[in-house]
């Protein structure tokens, strides 16, 4: 059985690492020369609009998935004409426009921040009057890891942000004063069998995820799973799905969803009985899903820009180091580590110590 993956980044790489022990083989379609997933499968290098290359790719595989939501929708639709693609194109389409995504949430009764479409400076000022300042102005398409968005403090900044973000096709969102950021991750197969992981509690800096902690028996888990189930049902979903939320009081506000394996679920590789990557493959192949039971307490630290020395991490008990073999670059995710502990206090202590070491390494580099 050969799995085709549209995209050849670290998520594709980890899908390959999870699938090879199951007897699966992988072909990755990615325009970049240095796609890091090529270490675990064949790399087809071609542009997203190369119809001939897409057809050759499809001819080599049995089932297709994708590893990021900004993949070309037209490429996915073309491949879907000849090979099964999971998650389906409806799931992908719903997340490629931030305004449409918020509207989808609202149609399902999933709470969100208030929002407005913005097409020009006048719309941006009107958004400030209606939503209040500050608010967040984002490109409707293409943004990720904090790129393509700005926090707007007043009318003057509303106009300049509108110009900086290239004018039209923007969305303004109320600024949410939240107590924490969380994500809920689950997997569903064609039979309807569904599993959920422990809630992830996340911290970001400069729009990029820095840490995720598994939170066993979290009081917000039930609410998060109920919201995720609404998306599963509407989208007739197969695969892993992640919903990112802000917690405000005792309510979750949906920020965005990802129709794929998710950075905040990397701790599941060592911290759960079955990783999100293996369960994604099981789900798209309609195989029985694996247990998501947590193994003690787990957390993930992202390596951004450069890799810290591997021996610093391996010297720490139950620390697991993952390099993506990507060239160092400011703001780029180049690896992560998972840390396991028997209790929350010990986990917090280990993570704090390792994060301090990562920060010192970054200052020296």
N, C-alpha and C positions, 0 to 999 in steps of 0.2 A: 504494500500500500504506500503510495507516494502522496504527500501533502504539498500543495502549492501555497506559498505565502507571498502575498503582495506586500512588499516592504522587506528590507533586509537589515534592520537595526537590531538593537539588543533584545527587543521583545521577540523578534523572530528567532534570534540566536537561542534564547531560553526555551522557546517552543521546541526547537530542534533537540536541545539537550534533554528535554523531558520526553520526547517522542522516540528517540533512537532506541532506548531500552525496551520499548513496546513493539519493536520491529518495524517502525515507520521510517520512511526516507523523505527528504525534503528538497524542494526546488524553490529558490527565492528569486523574485522578480524585483529588481531595484535599479534605478538609473545611475547610482553612484558607484565609482570604481572600488571603493574601500568598504563596501557593505560588510559589517562585522559578522553577520549571520553566515557568510560564505564559509566560515570555518566548520560548519556542521551540515553543509549541503551544497548543492549546485547553485551557482549564481548566474542568473540570466540578466545581463546588463543591457537595458534598453529604455528608451523614453516611454512615458505613460501613454503617449498617443501613437506608438508604433504598433499598428494593428497586426502586422505580420509576426512580430516578436511575441505579442500577447497570445496569438493563436498557436505558435510553437510551444510556448510555455504551457498553455492549457492541454496540449496534446501529450505532454510528459507526465501529467499528474492525474490523480483520481478525484480529489476533493480540494477545494481552495478556501483559504481564509485570508485575513489581512491583519497587519500588526499595528496600524495607526489609522486614526479616523480622517486624516487629511490626504489619504490616498485618493487618486483620481477616481471619481465616481463613474465616469464614462468607461475607464479601464475595467472596473469591477463589473459594470453592466455588460460589457462586451464578453468578458470571460464567463459570466453567468449564463450566457446563451448556450455554452457547450459543456460546462462543468458545474456541478453544484457548488455554491458559494455560501459559506456560513461565517458569521451572521449574515442575514439576507440584506439586500440593498436598501430596503426600507429602514432598517436599523442604522445603516451608514448615512443615508440621506438625512435622517432626522437630527443628526449631530453635526452636520457640516455648516449649518447656519445658526448662529447663536439666538437670533430672534425667533426662528422657527422652533428651535429646541425649547426655548422658554414657553412658547405657545403650546407645544406638545405637552409639557409638564402641566400647564394650566388646564388643558383639555382633560387630563386624567385626575384632576383634583390634587396634584402634587404641588405643595406650596413653593413659591420662589420669591426672590426679591422683586419689587415692582420694576417695570422696564418700559422703554419707549423706543420705537424706531427713529433713527436719526439719519437724515439725508443731506443736511446742510447746516450752516451756522445758526440759522434761525431755529431749526429743530433742536439744536444743541442747547441754545439758551432756553427754549421752552421746556426742555427736559429738566434743566436746573430749577426752573420755577415750579414744575409739577412734582419732581422727585425730591427736591431739596438738595443743598450742597453739604458735604461733597457727594458726588456720584461717580460711577465708573463708566468710562466710555470705551467701547471695544469694537474692533472690526468684527463684522458678522461672520466672516469666513477666514480661515487660514491661521488664526492665532493659536499659540500654545506656550506653556511654561512662562506665562506673563508677557509674552510678546504680543504686540498689536493691541495694547490697551493702556489707558492712563486714568489716574484718579484726578478728578476735576474739582477745583475748589470754588470757582466763581465764574461769572459770565465771560470775563476775558479769557480765562483758561479754557472755557468751553469752546470758544471760537478757535483758539490756537490748537487745542487738541484735535478738533475736527479737521483742521488743515493738516496737522502732522500725521493723522491716521488716514489721510488720502480722501477726505471729503465724504462721499456717500457710502451707503451700505454699512452703517454703524448701528450699534445698539447701546442705549444708555441704561444702566442698572443702578438702582438704589444702593448706596453703600451700606453693607450689613455689618452692624456691630455684634459680633458673634462671640460666644464663649470658647468655641473650639471648632476646628474643621475635622470632619470625619468622612469616611467612605465605606460603603457597603458593597461587597462583592459576592456574586453568586454565579452559578452555572446551571443551565437547563439543556436537556437533550430532547429529541423529537418526541419521545414517549410522554413528555411532561415531567419526568423526574427532575427535581430541582434540589440543589444544595446551596448552602450559604456559609461563608466564612465568618469568623469573629469580626466585629467592627474594627476598622482601622482608625486610629486617631493620628492626625497628620499635622506637621508643621512645615510652613513654607518661608522662603526668603527670596526676595526679588522675583516672585512669581514661580519659583522652582521648588518642588518638593525636596525637603531636607531629611525628615525622619517620618517613619510610620511605626506606630506601636499597635500590636494586637491588644484588644481590650475584651478579654473573656467575660461573659455575663454582663456586658454593658447595658445599662437601663434603656439606652436609645436603640438597641439592636432590633427589637421587635418592630418599632416604627420604621426603621430603615429597610427592613426586609419586606414590610408591607408595601412601601413605595416602590421598591425594586420589582416586586411581583406584578404591579400594575404595568410596568414597562415590559416585562417578560410576556405578559398576556397580550398586550396590544400589538407588539412587534412579532408575535409568533416566533419567539427567539430561540436560537440554538447557539451555544457557546458560553463564554464567560462575559458577564456584563458588570460594569462598575458604575456606581452612582456617587458623585461627590456632593457633599452637603455642608452647609453651615448649621451649627447648633445655636439657636437663640432661645434662651429659657428652656422649656421642655419640648420645643418643636424643632424639627429639621426642615431647613429650606434647601431645596435642590439647587445646585449651581450648574452642574453639567453631567452628562453621562458619557461613558466610553464603551463602545461596542467591541471590546477586546480585553485581553489581559492588561493589567494596570500596575503602574509603578508602586502604588500603595499596597499592592498585594505581593510584593517580592518576598516578604518575610515568610510566605507560605512554602517556599522551597524547602527550608529546613524547619519551619515552625508549625507545619500542619501535616497530617497524615498523608494527604495528597495535595500537591501544589496546584495553584491556579493554572499553570501551564499544562500539566497533565490533564486536569479536568476539562480544560478548553478542548483539547484534542479528543478526549472521550466524548464530549458533548457533540462536537461537529460530526463525529463518526457514529453517533447514536450508540455508543458503548455504555455499560453501566458506570455511573459516576462514583468516584472514590470518596472516602470519608474526609470531611473537612475538620475533623477534631484537632484542636490545637495541642501542641507538644509544649507543655510548660508555658512560659511567657516569652514572647518574641518581639523583636523590633528590627527595623531596617534603617541603615544610614546610607544616604546617597553620596557618591563621590562626584563632585561637580568641578569640572575644569581640569583636574589632574588626579592621579592615583596616589594615595599615601603608601608608604612602604608596607609590603605585604606582611613582613615579620612583626610589625607593630600590632597588627590585628590578630595574627595567629598566636601571639603570646598570651592573648586574653582567652580565658576559658569559654568554650562554646561560641566562639566567633567564627563566622564563615565568610570568606572573602571571594568576591566575584569581580573579575576584570572583564570588560567588554572588548578589550583589544582595540580601542578607538584612540586616535591621536588626541593628545591634550589640546583643549581649546576653552577659552573663557566661556562659562555658562553651559558647557556641554556635559551631559551625563556620561561618565566614562566607566562607572562601576558602582558596586554597592557592597555592603556587608550586612549579614544577618547576625543578630546576637540573641542567644537563648539563655534564659535563667529560670530558676525554680520558683521565683516570686517576683512581684512587681518592684519592690524596693531595690533588690539586687540588680534587676534589669535596668532600672533608671540610673543606678550608680555606674554600671558598666558603659552604658550609652553616653552618659555625660563625660566620662573620662576619655572615651574614644573620640567624641566630637571635639573635645578640647585639643586632642592630638592632631586631628584633621585640620583644625583652624590654624594651629601653629605651623604645620607643614605648608599650608597655603600661604601664610605670611612670609615664609622663607623662600618660597618659589617665585 
